[in-house]
C-alpha cells in the first residue's frame, strides 16, 4: 500500500506542477521524471515501490483496453488509410530494431570480454 501511495503521490505532484506552472509536458511524465530523480537520489527506496510496480506491470493489458476499444470509433478512418498505417508501423519497427542492434553492437565492443584468454 505504501508503494501505491508513493506512485500516486508522484503522479499527482506532476499533474499539479503541470497545471500550476503551465509546463508543456503532460503531468504524468513530469511525475515520472520526479519519481526517477527521487530514486536516483535515494530519497525513495526501490523496495518501497517494487511490489506495487510489479503488480501494475503484470496487469498492464487491462489498462490498454479502453484505448483499444476507443480506436473502434475511428475504424472507417483506419480502414481508409490502412496501407500507410501499415507501412508506418513496419517501417518504424524495422528502424527500432536496426538502431537497437547498432547501439548494442557498439556497446559490446567497448565491454571487455570475460573468459577469453
Jmol script that loads the backbone (N, CA, C; Angstrom):
load data "model"
ATOM      1  N   UNK A   1       0.814  -1.192   0.000  1.00  0.00           N
ATOM      2  CA  UNK A   1       0.000   0.000   0.000  1.00  0.00           C
ATOM      3  C   UNK A   1       0.864   1.267   0.000  1.00  0.00           C
ATOM      4  N   UNK A   2       2.017   1.193   0.654  1.00  0.00           N
ATOM      5  CA  UNK A   2       2.934   2.329   0.667  1.00  0.00           C
ATOM      6  C   UNK A   2       3.438   2.632  -0.740  1.00  0.00           C
ATOM      7  N   UNK A   3       3.767   1.579  -1.491  1.00  0.00           N
ATOM      8  CA  UNK A   3       4.255   1.767  -2.854  1.00  0.00           C
ATOM      9  C   UNK A   3       3.226   2.441  -3.738  1.00  0.00           C
ATOM     10  N   UNK A   4       1.968   2.029  -3.606  1.00  0.00           N
ATOM     11  CA  UNK A   4       0.912   2.642  -4.404  1.00  0.00           C
ATOM     12  C   UNK A   4       0.739   4.111  -4.033  1.00  0.00           C
ATOM     13  N   UNK A   5       0.818   4.409  -2.739  1.00  0.00           N
ATOM     14  CA  UNK A   5       0.688   5.803  -2.292  1.00  0.00           C
ATOM     15  C   UNK A   5       1.835   6.658  -2.832  1.00  0.00           C
ATOM     16  N   UNK A   6       3.046   6.101  -2.856  1.00  0.00           N
ATOM     17  CA  UNK A   6       4.196   6.851  -3.377  1.00  0.00           C
ATOM     18  C   UNK A   6       4.025   7.118  -4.868  1.00  0.00           C
ATOM     19  N   UNK A   7       3.658   6.083  -5.630  1.00  0.00           N
ATOM     20  CA  UNK A   7       3.473   6.255  -7.078  1.00  0.00           C
ATOM     21  C   UNK A   7       2.352   7.244  -7.375  1.00  0.00           C
ATOM     22  N   UNK A   8       1.250   7.114  -6.655  1.00  0.00           N
ATOM     23  CA  UNK A   8       0.130   8.027  -6.853  1.00  0.00           C
ATOM     24  C   UNK A   8       0.517   9.454  -6.461  1.00  0.00           C
ATOM     25  N   UNK A   9       1.280   9.591  -5.380  1.00  0.00           N
ATOM     26  CA  UNK A   9       1.719  10.915  -4.944  1.00  0.00           C
ATOM     27  C   UNK A   9       2.579  11.616  -5.983  1.00  0.00           C
ATOM     28  N   UNK A  10       3.520  10.881  -6.576  1.00  0.00           N
ATOM     29  CA  UNK A  10       4.364  11.488  -7.614  1.00  0.00           C
ATOM     30  C   UNK A  10       3.544  11.822  -8.856  1.00  0.00           C
ATOM     31  N   UNK A  11       2.578  10.979  -9.185  1.00  0.00           N
ATOM     32  CA  UNK A  11       1.712  11.256 -10.330  1.00  0.00           C
ATOM     33  C   UNK A  11       0.911  12.539 -10.090  1.00  0.00           C
ATOM     34  N   UNK A  12       0.308  12.644  -8.912  1.00  0.00           N
ATOM     35  CA  UNK A  12      -0.479  13.836  -8.595  1.00  0.00           C
ATOM     36  C   UNK A  12       0.397  15.083  -8.496  1.00  0.00           C
ATOM     37  N   UNK A  13       1.615  14.932  -7.972  1.00  0.00           N
ATOM     38  CA  UNK A  13       2.544  16.059  -7.914  1.00  0.00           C
ATOM     39  C   UNK A  13       2.892  16.550  -9.317  1.00  0.00           C
ATOM     40  N   UNK A  14       3.122  15.628 -10.227  1.00  0.00           N
ATOM     41  CA  UNK A  14       3.422  16.004 -11.604  1.00  0.00           C
ATOM     42  C   UNK A  14       2.255  16.707 -12.270  1.00  0.00           C
ATOM     43  N   UNK A  15       1.051  16.208 -12.038  1.00  0.00           N
ATOM     44  CA  UNK A  15      -0.144  16.842 -12.610  1.00  0.00           C
ATOM     45  C   UNK A  15      -0.328  18.241 -12.029  1.00  0.00           C
ATOM     46  N   UNK A  16      -0.125  18.375 -10.731  1.00  0.00           N
ATOM     47  CA  UNK A  16      -0.263  19.683 -10.089  1.00  0.00           C
ATOM     48  C   UNK A  16       0.776  20.674 -10.615  1.00  0.00           C
ATOM     49  N   UNK A  17       2.024  20.215 -10.756  1.00  0.00           N
ATOM     50  CA  UNK A  17       3.074  21.096 -11.286  1.00  0.00           C
ATOM     51  C   UNK A  17       2.773  21.534 -12.717  1.00  0.00           C
ATOM     52  N   UNK A  18       2.289  20.604 -13.526  1.00  0.00           N
ATOM     53  CA  UNK A  18       1.954  20.945 -14.914  1.00  0.00           C
ATOM     54  C   UNK A  18       0.820  21.966 -14.952  1.00  0.00           C
ATOM     55  N   UNK A  19      -0.171  21.770 -14.104  1.00  0.00           N
ATOM     56  CA  UNK A  19      -1.308  22.682 -14.060  1.00  0.00           C
ATOM     57  C   UNK A  19      -0.896  24.051 -13.516  1.00  0.00           C
ATOM     58  N   UNK A  20      -0.061  24.056 -12.490  1.00  0.00           N
ATOM     59  CA  UNK A  20       0.332  25.313 -11.840  1.00  0.00           C
ATOM     60  C   UNK A  20       1.336  26.117 -12.656  1.00  0.00           C
ATOM     61  N   UNK A  21       2.326  25.432 -13.220  1.00  0.00           N
ATOM     62  CA  UNK A  21       3.407  26.124 -13.922  1.00  0.00           C
ATOM     63  C   UNK A  21       3.212  26.190 -15.433  1.00  0.00           C
ATOM     64  N   UNK A  22       2.153  25.545 -15.932  1.00  0.00           N
ATOM     65  CA  UNK A  22       1.854  25.511 -17.369  1.00  0.00           C
ATOM     66  C   UNK A  22       3.029  24.977 -18.181  1.00  0.00           C
ATOM     67  N   UNK A  23       3.606  23.896 -17.689  1.00  0.00           N
ATOM     68  CA  UNK A  23       4.727  23.241 -18.369  1.00  0.00           C
ATOM     69  C   UNK A  23       4.173  22.493 -19.581  1.00  0.00           C
ATOM     70  N   UNK A  24       4.847  22.540 -20.732  1.00  0.00           N
ATOM     71  CA  UNK A  24       4.307  21.888 -21.929  1.00  0.00           C
ATOM     72  C   UNK A  24       4.525  20.372 -21.968  1.00  0.00           C
ATOM     73  N   UNK A  25       4.650  19.739 -20.819  1.00  0.00           N
ATOM     74  CA  UNK A  25       4.742  18.281 -20.726  1.00  0.00           C
ATOM     75  C   UNK A  25       3.517  17.775 -19.986  1.00  0.00           C
ATOM     76  N   UNK A  26       3.059  16.564 -20.295  1.00  0.00           N
ATOM     77  CA  UNK A  26       1.950  16.006 -19.519  1.00  0.00           C
ATOM     78  C   UNK A  26       2.355  15.831 -18.054  1.00  0.00           C
ATOM     79  N   UNK A  27       1.403  16.013 -17.168  1.00  0.00           N
ATOM     80  CA  UNK A  27       1.676  15.882 -15.744  1.00  0.00           C
ATOM     81  C   UNK A  27       2.177  14.506 -15.357  1.00  0.00           C
ATOM     82  N   UNK A  28       1.683  13.474 -16.038  1.00  0.00           N
ATOM     83  CA  UNK A  28       2.137  12.113 -15.746  1.00  0.00           C
ATOM     84  C   UNK A  28       3.626  11.961 -16.031  1.00  0.00           C
ATOM     85  N   UNK A  29       4.090  12.576 -17.110  1.00  0.00           N
ATOM     86  CA  UNK A  29       5.507  12.494 -17.474  1.00  0.00           C
ATOM     87  C   UNK A  29       6.348  13.260 -16.455  1.00  0.00           C
ATOM     88  N   UNK A  30       5.876  14.413 -16.033  1.00  0.00           N
ATOM     89  CA  UNK A  30       6.597  15.186 -15.018  1.00  0.00           C
ATOM     90  C   UNK A  30       6.705  14.383 -13.726  1.00  0.00           C
ATOM     91  N   UNK A  31       5.609  13.747 -13.324  1.00  0.00           N
ATOM     92  CA  UNK A  31       5.628  12.916 -12.127  1.00  0.00           C
ATOM     93  C   UNK A  31       6.595  11.758 -12.251  1.00  0.00           C
ATOM     94  N   UNK A  32       6.650  11.135 -13.425  1.00  0.00           N
ATOM     95  CA  UNK A  32       7.578  10.023 -13.645  1.00  0.00           C
ATOM     96  C   UNK A  32       9.021  10.498 -13.596  1.00  0.00           C
ATOM     97  N   UNK A  33       9.294  11.671 -14.158  1.00  0.00           N
ATOM     98  CA  UNK A  33      10.652  12.226 -14.107  1.00  0.00           C
ATOM     99  C   UNK A  33      11.044  12.519 -12.658  1.00  0.00           C
ATOM    100  N   UNK A  34      10.132  13.122 -11.899  1.00  0.00           N
ATOM    101  CA  UNK A  34      10.416  13.407 -10.492  1.00  0.00           C
ATOM    102  C   UNK A  34      10.630  12.121  -9.697  1.00  0.00           C
ATOM    103  N   UNK A  35       9.828  11.100  -9.986  1.00  0.00           N
ATOM    104  CA  UNK A  35       9.979   9.811  -9.311  1.00  0.00           C
ATOM    105  C   UNK A  35      11.329   9.184  -9.634  1.00  0.00           C
ATOM    106  N   UNK A  36      11.737   9.245 -10.898  1.00  0.00           N
ATOM    107  CA  UNK A  36      13.036   8.699 -11.299  1.00  0.00           C
ATOM    108  C   UNK A  36      14.169   9.446 -10.613  1.00  0.00           C
ATOM    109  N   UNK A  37      14.068  10.768 -10.555  1.00  0.00           N
ATOM    110  CA  UNK A  37      15.089  11.555  -9.858  1.00  0.00           C
ATOM    111  C   UNK A  37      15.144  11.205  -8.370  1.00  0.00           C
ATOM    112  N   UNK A  38      13.979  10.985  -7.757  1.00  0.00           N
ATOM    113  CA  UNK A  38      13.949  10.607  -6.340  1.00  0.00           C
ATOM    114  C   UNK A  38      14.574   9.233  -6.123  1.00  0.00           C
ATOM    115  N   UNK A  39      14.390   8.323  -7.079  1.00  0.00           N
ATOM    116  CA  UNK A  39      15.038   7.010  -6.975  1.00  0.00           C
ATOM    117  C   UNK A  39      16.549   7.143  -7.088  1.00  0.00           C
ATOM    118  N   UNK A  40      17.018   7.921  -8.057  1.00  0.00           N
ATOM    119  CA  UNK A  40      18.460   8.101  -8.237  1.00  0.00           C
ATOM    120  C   UNK A  40      19.091   8.823  -7.048  1.00  0.00           C
ATOM    121  N   UNK A  41      18.361   9.755  -6.460  1.00  0.00           N
ATOM    122  CA  UNK A  41      18.871  10.498  -5.310  1.00  0.00           C
ATOM    123  C   UNK A  41      18.727   9.707  -4.011  1.00  0.00           C
ATOM    124  N   UNK A  42      18.155   8.517  -4.103  1.00  0.00           N
ATOM    125  CA  UNK A  42      17.950   7.629  -2.956  1.00  0.00           C
ATOM    126  C   UNK A  42      17.029   8.249  -1.905  1.00  0.00           C
ATOM    127  N   UNK A  43      16.119   9.110  -2.352  1.00  0.00           N
ATOM    128  CA  UNK A  43      15.074   9.631  -1.475  1.00  0.00           C
ATOM    129  C   UNK A  43      14.005   8.558  -1.302  1.00  0.00           C
ATOM    130  N   UNK A  44      13.701   7.870  -2.390  1.00  0.00           N
ATOM    131  CA  UNK A  44      12.758   6.755  -2.405  1.00  0.00           C
ATOM    132  C   UNK A  44      13.559   5.481  -2.603  1.00  0.00           C
ATOM    133  N   UNK A  45      13.258   4.466  -1.803  1.00  0.00           N
ATOM    134  CA  UNK A  45      13.940   3.179  -1.963  1.00  0.00           C
ATOM    135  C   UNK A  45      13.124   2.302  -2.900  1.00  0.00           C
ATOM    136  N   UNK A  46      13.824   1.571  -3.749  1.00  0.00           N
ATOM    137  CA  UNK A  46      13.168   0.707  -4.723  1.00  0.00           C
ATOM    138  C   UNK A  46      12.282  -0.326  -4.036  1.00  0.00           C
ATOM    139  N   UNK A  47      12.700  -0.814  -2.887  1.00  0.00           N
ATOM    140  CA  UNK A  47      11.926  -1.830  -2.168  1.00  0.00           C
ATOM    141  C   UNK A  47      10.541  -1.323  -1.777  1.00  0.00           C
ATOM    142  N   UNK A  48      10.402  -0.020  -1.585  1.00  0.00           N
ATOM    143  CA  UNK A  48       9.124   0.545  -1.186  1.00  0.00           C
ATOM    144  C   UNK A  48       8.078   0.436  -2.287  1.00  0.00           C
ATOM    145  N   UNK A  49       8.497   0.489  -3.540  1.00  0.00           N
ATOM    146  CA  UNK A  49       7.543   0.512  -4.652  1.00  0.00           C
ATOM    147  C   UNK A  49       7.619  -0.728  -5.538  1.00  0.00           C
ATOM    148  N   UNK A  50       8.563  -1.612  -5.278  1.00  0.00           N
ATOM    149  CA  UNK A  50       8.813  -2.733  -6.186  1.00  0.00           C
ATOM    150  C   UNK A  50       7.611  -3.665  -6.309  1.00  0.00           C
ATOM    151  N   UNK A  51       6.989  -4.025  -5.200  1.00  0.00           N
ATOM    152  CA  UNK A  51       5.851  -4.946  -5.243  1.00  0.00           C
ATOM    153  C   UNK A  51       4.687  -4.341  -6.019  1.00  0.00           C
ATOM    154  N   UNK A  52       4.390  -3.084  -5.743  1.00  0.00           N
ATOM    155  CA  UNK A  52       3.296  -2.408  -6.447  1.00  0.00           C
ATOM    156  C   UNK A  52       3.607  -2.261  -7.930  1.00  0.00           C
ATOM    157  N   UNK A  53       4.837  -1.908  -8.260  1.00  0.00           N
ATOM    158  CA  UNK A  53       5.224  -1.748  -9.667  1.00  0.00           C
ATOM    159  C   UNK A  53       5.133  -3.072 -10.410  1.00  0.00           C
ATOM    160  N   UNK A  54       5.549  -4.164  -9.779  1.00  0.00           N
ATOM    161  CA  UNK A  54       5.437  -5.483 -10.415  1.00  0.00           C
ATOM    162  C   UNK A  54       3.980  -5.862 -10.639  1.00  0.00           C
ATOM    163  N   UNK A  55       3.120  -5.549  -9.673  1.00  0.00           N
ATOM    164  CA  UNK A  55       1.700  -5.862  -9.829  1.00  0.00           C
ATOM    165  C   UNK A  55       1.092  -5.042 -10.969  1.00  0.00           C
ATOM    166  N   UNK A  56       1.395  -3.752 -11.011  1.00  0.00           N
ATOM    167  CA  UNK A  56       0.866  -2.901 -12.082  1.00  0.00           C
ATOM    168  C   UNK A  56       1.379  -3.345 -13.450  1.00  0.00           C
ATOM    169  N   UNK A  57       2.644  -3.723 -13.529  1.00  0.00           N
ATOM    170  CA  UNK A  57       3.206  -4.195 -14.794  1.00  0.00           C
ATOM    171  C   UNK A  57       2.551  -5.501 -15.220  1.00  0.00           C
ATOM    172  N   UNK A  58       2.275  -6.375 -14.270  1.00  0.00           N
ATOM    173  CA  UNK A  58       1.638  -7.651 -14.582  1.00  0.00           C
ATOM    174  C   UNK A  58       0.219  -7.506 -15.099  1.00  0.00           C
ATOM    175  N   UNK A  59      -0.458  -6.432 -14.739  1.00  0.00           N
ATOM    176  CA  UNK A  59      -1.843  -6.210 -15.168  1.00  0.00           C
ATOM    177  C   UNK A  59      -1.955  -5.081 -16.184  1.00  0.00           C
ATOM    178  N   UNK A  60      -0.879  -4.792 -16.881  1.00  0.00           N
ATOM    179  CA  UNK A  60      -0.840  -3.658 -17.798  1.00  0.00           C
ATOM    180  C   UNK A  60      -1.853  -3.792 -18.942  1.00  0.00           C
ATOM    181  N   UNK A  61      -2.106  -4.998 -19.401  1.00  0.00           N
ATOM    182  CA  UNK A  61      -3.050  -5.179 -20.517  1.00  0.00           C
ATOM    183  C   UNK A  61      -4.428  -4.621 -20.175  1.00  0.00           C
ATOM    184  N   UNK A  62      -4.830  -4.692 -18.917  1.00  0.00           N
ATOM    185  CA  UNK A  62      -6.132  -4.154 -18.523  1.00  0.00           C
ATOM    186  C   UNK A  62      -6.200  -2.641 -18.724  1.00  0.00           C
ATOM    187  N   UNK A  63      -5.074  -1.964 -18.572  1.00  0.00           N
ATOM    188  CA  UNK A  63      -5.066  -0.512 -18.712  1.00  0.00           C
ATOM    189  C   UNK A  63      -5.202  -0.068 -20.168  1.00  0.00           C
ATOM    190  N   UNK A  64      -4.900  -0.948 -21.116  1.00  0.00           N
ATOM    191  CA  UNK A  64      -4.964  -0.586 -22.530  1.00  0.00           C
ATOM    192  C   UNK A  64      -6.321  -0.896 -23.164  1.00  0.00           C
ATOM    193  N   UNK A  65      -7.185  -1.620 -22.487  1.00  0.00           N
ATOM    194  CA  UNK A  65      -8.487  -1.988 -23.056  1.00  0.00           C
ATOM    195  C   UNK A  65      -9.295  -0.757 -23.468  1.00  0.00           C
ATOM    196  N   UNK A  66      -9.429   0.287 -22.641  1.00  0.00           N
ATOM    197  CA  UNK A  66     -10.214   1.451 -23.084  1.00  0.00           C
ATOM    198  C   UNK A  66      -9.662   2.110 -24.344  1.00  0.00           C
ATOM    199  N   UNK A  67      -8.345   2.147 -24.491  1.00  0.00           N
ATOM    200  CA  UNK A  67      -7.759   2.775 -25.679  1.00  0.00           C
ATOM    201  C   UNK A  67      -8.011   1.941 -26.927  1.00  0.00           C
ATOM    202  N   UNK A  68      -7.925   0.635 -26.794  1.00  0.00           N
ATOM    203  CA  UNK A  68      -8.166  -0.245 -27.942  1.00  0.00           C
ATOM    204  C   UNK A  68      -9.626  -0.164 -28.362  1.00  0.00           C
ATOM    205  N   UNK A  69     -10.524  -0.159 -27.399  1.00  0.00           N
ATOM    206  CA  UNK A  69     -11.949  -0.043 -27.716  1.00  0.00           C
ATOM    207  C   UNK A  69     -12.238   1.327 -28.326  1.00  0.00           C
ATOM    208  N   UNK A  70     -11.565   2.363 -27.839  1.00  0.00           N
ATOM    209  CA  UNK A  70     -11.762   3.711 -28.374  1.00  0.00           C
ATOM    210  C   UNK A  70     -11.328   3.856 -29.820  1.00  0.00           C
ATOM    211  N   UNK A  71     -10.363   3.056 -30.259  1.00  0.00           N
ATOM    212  CA  UNK A  71      -9.930   3.143 -31.656  1.00  0.00           C
ATOM    213  C   UNK A  71     -11.005   2.638 -32.610  1.00  0.00           C
ATOM    214  N   UNK A  72     -11.940   1.857 -32.126  1.00  0.00           N
ATOM    215  CA  UNK A  72     -13.015   1.365 -32.993  1.00  0.00           C
ATOM    216  C   UNK A  72     -13.898   2.506 -33.481  1.00  0.00           C
ATOM    217  N   UNK A  73     -13.920   3.617 -32.768  1.00  0.00           N
ATOM    218  CA  UNK A  73     -14.680   4.780 -33.234  1.00  0.00           C
ATOM    219  C   UNK A  73     -14.061   5.364 -34.501  1.00  0.00           C
ATOM    220  N   UNK A  74     -12.780   5.111 -34.708  1.00  0.00           N
ATOM    221  CA  UNK A  74     -12.071   5.623 -35.877  1.00  0.00           C
ATOM    222  C   UNK A  74     -11.848   4.546 -36.930  1.00  0.00           C
ATOM    223  N   UNK A  75     -12.598   3.451 -36.857  1.00  0.00           N
ATOM    224  CA  UNK A  75     -12.388   2.340 -37.778  1.00  0.00           C
ATOM    225  C   UNK A  75     -12.515   2.752 -39.246  1.00  0.00           C
ATOM    226  N   UNK A  76     -13.503   3.572 -39.643  1.00  0.00           N
ATOM    227  CA  UNK A  76     -13.562   3.979 -41.060  1.00  0.00           C
ATOM    228  C   UNK A  76     -12.312   4.739 -41.508  1.00  0.00           C
ATOM    229  N   UNK A  77     -11.782   5.590 -40.657  1.00  0.00           N
ATOM    230  CA  UNK A  77     -10.565   6.328 -40.988  1.00  0.00           C
ATOM    231  C   UNK A  77      -9.364   5.383 -41.089  1.00  0.00           C
ATOM    232  N   UNK A  78      -9.281   4.434 -40.169  1.00  0.00           N
ATOM    233  CA  UNK A  78      -8.194   3.451 -40.201  1.00  0.00           C
ATOM    234  C   UNK A  78      -8.308   2.581 -41.447  1.00  0.00           C
ATOM    235  N   UNK A  79      -9.525   2.171 -41.784  1.00  0.00           N
ATOM    236  CA  UNK A  79      -9.726   1.325 -42.965  1.00  0.00           C
ATOM    237  C   UNK A  79      -9.347   2.064 -44.247  1.00  0.00           C
ATOM    238  N   UNK A  80      -9.586   3.362 -44.282  1.00  0.00           N
ATOM    239  CA  UNK A  80      -9.260   4.129 -45.483  1.00  0.00           C
ATOM    240  C   UNK A  80      -7.755   4.347 -45.633  1.00  0.00           C
ATOM    241  N   UNK A  81      -7.031   4.297 -44.545  1.00  0.00           N
ATOM    242  CA  UNK A  81      -5.590   4.581 -44.571  1.00  0.00           C
ATOM    243  C   UNK A  81      -4.759   3.403 -44.086  1.00  0.00           C
ATOM    244  N   UNK A  82      -5.249   2.192 -44.241  1.00  0.00           N
ATOM    245  CA  UNK A  82      -4.570   1.025 -43.669  1.00  0.00           C
ATOM    246  C   UNK A  82      -3.183   0.807 -44.260  1.00  0.00           C
ATOM    247  N   UNK A  83      -3.013   1.128 -45.533  1.00  0.00           N
ATOM    248  CA  UNK A  83      -1.719   0.877 -46.168  1.00  0.00           C
ATOM    249  C   UNK A  83      -0.628   1.792 -45.590  1.00  0.00           C
ATOM    250  N   UNK A  84      -0.922   3.076 -45.477  1.00  0.00           N
ATOM    251  CA  UNK A  84       0.082   3.992 -44.918  1.00  0.00           C
ATOM    252  C   UNK A  84       0.328   3.708 -43.436  1.00  0.00           C
ATOM    253  N   UNK A  85      -0.707   3.328 -42.706  1.00  0.00           N
ATOM    254  CA  UNK A  85      -0.534   2.961 -41.298  1.00  0.00           C
ATOM    255  C   UNK A  85       0.340   1.720 -41.190  1.00  0.00           C
ATOM    256  N   UNK A  86       0.087   0.741 -42.048  1.00  0.00           N
ATOM    257  CA  UNK A  86       0.885  -0.489 -42.040  1.00  0.00           C
ATOM    258  C   UNK A  86       2.344  -0.228 -42.354  1.00  0.00           C
ATOM    259  N   UNK A  87       2.600   0.596 -43.382  1.00  0.00           N
ATOM    260  CA  UNK A  87       3.990   0.937 -43.707  1.00  0.00           C
ATOM    261  C   UNK A  87       4.659   1.695 -42.561  1.00  0.00           C
ATOM    262  N   UNK A  88       3.908   2.567 -41.915  1.00  0.00           N
ATOM    263  CA  UNK A  88       4.462   3.308 -40.778  1.00  0.00           C
ATOM    264  C   UNK A  88       4.826   2.402 -39.619  1.00  0.00           C
ATOM    265  N   UNK A  89       3.951   1.452 -39.321  1.00  0.00           N
ATOM    266  CA  UNK A  89       4.219   0.524 -38.216  1.00  0.00           C
ATOM    267  C   UNK A  89       5.403  -0.378 -38.543  1.00  0.00           C
ATOM    268  N   UNK A  90       5.409  -0.959 -39.738  1.00  0.00           N
ATOM    269  CA  UNK A  90       6.503  -1.858 -40.127  1.00  0.00           C
ATOM    270  C   UNK A  90       7.815  -1.084 -40.244  1.00  0.00           C
ATOM    271  N   UNK A  91       7.779   0.076 -40.868  1.00  0.00           N
ATOM    272  CA  UNK A  91       8.995   0.873 -41.033  1.00  0.00           C
ATOM    273  C   UNK A  91       9.584   1.322 -39.706  1.00  0.00           C
ATOM    274  N   UNK A  92       8.742   1.790 -38.803  1.00  0.00           N
ATOM    275  CA  UNK A  92       9.259   2.227 -37.501  1.00  0.00           C
ATOM    276  C   UNK A  92       9.768   1.049 -36.685  1.00  0.00           C
ATOM    277  N   UNK A  93       9.134  -0.112 -36.818  1.00  0.00           N
ATOM    278  CA  UNK A  93       9.619  -1.305 -36.110  1.00  0.00           C
ATOM    279  C   UNK A  93      10.992  -1.716 -36.624  1.00  0.00           C
ATOM    280  N   UNK A  94      11.171  -1.683 -37.935  1.00  0.00           N
ATOM    281  CA  UNK A  94      12.477  -2.025 -38.515  1.00  0.00           C
ATOM    282  C   UNK A  94      13.529  -1.010 -38.074  1.00  0.00           C
ATOM    283  N   UNK A  95      13.162   0.269 -38.051  1.00  0.00           N
ATOM    284  CA  UNK A  95      14.111   1.301 -37.616  1.00  0.00           C
ATOM    285  C   UNK A  95      14.534   1.087 -36.166  1.00  0.00           C
ATOM    286  N   UNK A  96      13.589   0.753 -35.302  1.00  0.00           N
ATOM    287  CA  UNK A  96      13.914   0.499 -33.893  1.00  0.00           C
ATOM    288  C   UNK A  96      14.829  -0.707 -33.769  1.00  0.00           C
ATOM    289  N   UNK A  97      14.553  -1.773 -34.518  1.00  0.00           N
ATOM    290  CA  UNK A  97      15.406  -2.964 -34.477  1.00  0.00           C
ATOM    291  C   UNK A  97      16.821  -2.646 -34.943  1.00  0.00           C
ATOM    292  N   UNK A  98      16.950  -1.893 -36.024  1.00  0.00           N
ATOM    293  CA  UNK A  98      18.276  -1.557 -36.542  1.00  0.00           C
ATOM    294  C   UNK A  98      19.066  -0.678 -35.575  1.00  0.00           C
ATOM    295  N   UNK A  99      18.416   0.337 -35.031  1.00  0.00           N
ATOM    296  CA  UNK A  99      19.107   1.226 -34.096  1.00  0.00           C
ATOM    297  C   UNK A  99      19.497   0.471 -32.827  1.00  0.00           C
ATOM    298  N   UNK A 100      18.603  -0.370 -32.321  1.00  0.00           N
ATOM    299  CA  UNK A 100      18.915  -1.155 -31.126  1.00  0.00           C
ATOM    300  C   UNK A 100      20.079  -2.098 -31.380  1.00  0.00           C
ATOM    301  N   UNK A 101      20.079  -2.770 -32.519  1.00  0.00           N
ATOM    302  CA  UNK A 101      21.185  -3.662 -32.861  1.00  0.00           C
ATOM    303  C   UNK A 101      22.494  -2.920 -33.004  1.00  0.00           C
ATOM    304  N   UNK A 102      22.458  -1.751 -33.631  1.00  0.00           N
ATOM    305  CA  UNK A 102      23.670  -0.951 -33.813  1.00  0.00           C
ATOM    306  C   UNK A 102      24.236  -0.496 -32.471  1.00  0.00           C
ATOM    307  N   UNK A 103      23.375   0.038 -31.611  1.00  0.00           N
ATOM    308  CA  UNK A 103      23.827   0.517 -30.301  1.00  0.00           C
ATOM    309  C   UNK A 103      24.350  -0.643 -29.459  1.00  0.00           C
ATOM    310  N   UNK A 104      23.668  -1.781 -29.494  1.00  0.00           N
ATOM    311  CA  UNK A 104      24.113  -2.945 -28.728  1.00  0.00           C
ATOM    312  C   UNK A 104      25.465  -3.436 -29.208  1.00  0.00           C
ATOM    313  N   UNK A 105      25.667  -3.488 -30.512  1.00  0.00           N
ATOM    314  CA  UNK A 105      26.959  -3.954 -31.027  1.00  0.00           C
ATOM    315  C   UNK A 105      28.082  -2.990 -30.650  1.00  0.00           C
ATOM    316  N   UNK A 106      27.813  -1.692 -30.671  1.00  0.00           N
ATOM    317  CA  UNK A 106      28.831  -0.716 -30.277  1.00  0.00           C
ATOM    318  C   UNK A 106      29.155  -0.830 -28.785  1.00  0.00           C
ATOM    319  N   UNK A 107      28.132  -1.051 -27.967  1.00  0.00           N
ATOM    320  CA  UNK A 107      28.369  -1.189 -26.533  1.00  0.00           C
ATOM    321  C   UNK A 107      29.114  -2.478 -26.210  1.00  0.00           C
ATOM    322  N   UNK A 108      28.840  -3.549 -26.945  1.00  0.00           N
ATOM    323  CA  UNK A 108      29.539  -4.811 -26.707  1.00  0.00           C
ATOM    324  C   UNK A 108      31.004  -4.716 -27.101  1.00  0.00           C
ATOM    325  N   UNK A 109      31.333  -3.917 -28.075  1.00  0.00           N
ATOM    326  CA  UNK A 109      32.728  -3.744 -28.473  1.00  0.00           C
ATOM    327  C   UNK A 109      33.527  -3.032 -27.388  1.00  0.00           C
ATOM    328  N   UNK A 110      32.877  -2.162 -26.632  1.00  0.00           N
ATOM    329  CA  UNK A 110      33.562  -1.412 -25.586  1.00  0.00           C
ATOM    330  C   UNK A 110      33.680  -2.204 -24.288  1.00  0.00           C
ATOM    331  N   UNK A 111      32.848  -3.225 -24.110  1.00  0.00           N
ATOM    332  CA  UNK A 111      32.856  -4.021 -22.888  1.00  0.00           C
ATOM    333  C   UNK A 111      33.916  -5.107 -22.996  1.00  0.00           C
ATOM    334  N   UNK A 112      34.780  -5.249 -21.980  1.00  0.00           N
ATOM    335  CA  UNK A 112      35.782  -6.323 -22.042  1.00  0.00           C
ATOM    336  C   UNK A 112      35.115  -7.694 -21.956  1.00  0.00           C
ATOM    337  N   UNK A 113      35.591  -8.612 -22.749  1.00  0.00           N
ATOM    338  CA  UNK A 113      35.034  -9.960 -22.793  1.00  0.00           C
ATOM    339  C   UNK A 113      35.606 -10.776 -21.641  1.00  0.00           C
ATOM    340  N   UNK A 114      34.733 -11.432 -20.890  1.00  0.00           N
ATOM    341  CA  UNK A 114      35.178 -12.267 -19.781  1.00  0.00           C
ATOM    342  C   UNK A 114      35.360 -13.697 -20.256  1.00  0.00           C
ATOM    343  N   UNK A 115      36.324 -14.377 -19.726  1.00  0.00           N
ATOM    344  CA  UNK A 115      36.536 -15.788 -20.027  1.00  0.00           C
ATOM    345  C   UNK A 115      37.362 -16.038 -21.273  1.00  0.00           C
ATOM    346  N   UNK A 116      37.738 -15.017 -21.997  1.00  0.00           N
ATOM    347  CA  UNK A 116      38.562 -15.194 -23.192  1.00  0.00           C
ATOM    348  C   UNK A 116      40.005 -14.866 -22.846  1.00  0.00           C
ATOM    349  N   UNK A 117      40.849 -15.857 -22.928  1.00  0.00           N
ATOM    350  CA  UNK A 117      42.263 -15.623 -22.610  1.00  0.00           C
ATOM    351  C   UNK A 117      43.150 -16.301 -23.596  1.00  0.00           C
TER     352      UNK A 117
END
end "model"
wireframe off; spacefill off
backbone 0.3
color backbone group
